Amino acid sequence: MNLSTAAGLTAVLAAGLLVQAGAQGQTQGQGQLPSQLPLSLGLRARGSSVTGAFEGWYHDKDGTVRLLVGYLNRNTGQEFDIPIGPNNHIDPGGPDQGQPTHFQPGRQWGVFTIQVPKDFGDKKLTWTLVANGFSNTITLHTKPEYVVEPFEDAASKNTPPVVRFEQTGKTFTGPPSGIASTFAADAGRALTIDTWITDEGPKVNGIPAGLGFTPPPPSVKWSLFRGPGPASGAPLVTFDPVSPKIDKDSGKASTMATLAVPGEYILRVQANDSTGEGGSGFQCCWTNVHVRVTVKPQASQ
């Protein structure tokens, strides 16, 4: 079957069927009455919900079993910082299973993974998010029909872009797994983060990339994954630029991240190849990588 037609679109639709939404003004995190809004409510500027999206599960390169999870923020003009707790929890074993606390507008694909035992079997996890008074819960599992292959497209033999934080350093490719690199910064002062991003492209008719076929260049995008809480009246993080250009010779791409307040941050860098966001409906071929930044108060002059 298509690697993510079921595991992506079906997951979002299924998430809608699991919605238990509360009208505005009710206490978040408690049992709530069904929403008067339709479950198929589309994107709008503000006032709508955020739903987790189960992309599927896969065998990682080290043999572990991982659940691949994204989300859909139905608000085009509203981002959320939802701390781990009553409004952002994964059960059982949570509430913290490495999920995001910052939610960008729109559909975000495969932003985190959860390692589960190889004998997970028929067990299930649930991820609950409450935003704008609407509580959505999705189910995460390892049913056979939801297995995906994020490291190589079966038809074209395409593979995800490769990300490094040193020019000849360790490589990262495919879904995120742990923290790839760590940084330290002062609040309010720009931190330069360099990456080196390369991509082989698909093997067309069995011909390796570089032998008569030149793939389009990859692209890169930075975002906040977790932060210490919402900043008053300002974004927690600003990137300059959000999508830095990749040098065609070296593969280097640099951005400056300015983090507003002290605390622990996790940033996400996403590298896309020609298949674009979410692999154009397949769980290949893109790469998401997490980095940790420890931010201390800016020293007085």
C-alpha positions, 0 to 999 in steps of 0.5 A: 500500500502507499507508504502513508496514504493510510498512515497519514491521511487516515490518521488525521481523519481518524483523529477527528473521529476521536475528538471530544471537544468542549465549548469555550470557557469550560475547564480544559483537561476535564470531560467536556461536551461535544463541540457544536462545530463539525468534526470536519472543520477546516483551517481558519485563522484562529479558534480551532483545534490541534490534533495529533497525526499518527503517520505509522510505525517502522523498524529503525536502523538499530532494530528498534520499533518506533512510532512516527507522529506529527500533528495538524494545527487547524489555525493558520494564524495561531501558534500554541505553547502547550506544556506537558501535562493535562493539556498535552499528554501521552498515556500510558507511561507519560505524560511525557513521551518526547512530544512537542510543546510548541505547535506551528500552524498547519500540518507538520509531518513526522516531528517526533518518534516514540520507541516501543518494545518489540513485543508491543503487540496489540498495546496502544498509546493515546496522545491528547491535546487541548487547544482553544477549549477543544480536546482531541485524542488519537491512538498510536499502535503497531498494526501491520497495515500502518508500517512505513519505510521512511529510509527508502522509497520502494519504487524510486529507491529515493532516500532522505537528505543527510544532515550534519552539524560538522562538515565531516561529522555524524550523519542524520537522516530520516525521522528524529531519534534523540538529540543530534547536537547541543548548543549554549546561548544567551537570552536575546542574543543570536546563536549561529547554527551551521548545518551541512545538507546533502541529498543523492536523489532517487535512483531512476531506472536503477541508475544511481544519482550522479550518472546522468540524473541531477536531482533538484537541490534539497531545502531546509527549514527551522522551527521551535519544537519545545520551549520553556513557556510562552514569551510575553508578547513575543515569539520564543524563538526567531530564525534569520532566516527560517529557510537558509539557502544551501551552498551548492558546493559545500552543502552548508546552510546557516541560520541565526536563532535568537531565543527570547528567555532563559531555559531549555529549548529543543529546535527542529531542523527539517530537510526536504528533497524534491518530494516536499513537505511530508514526502508528497503523501509518502513517509519518505523522503525527508529528514527531521533532526532535533537539537538542544539549546540551553539559554542563560540570562544575558550577562549585564554590560 
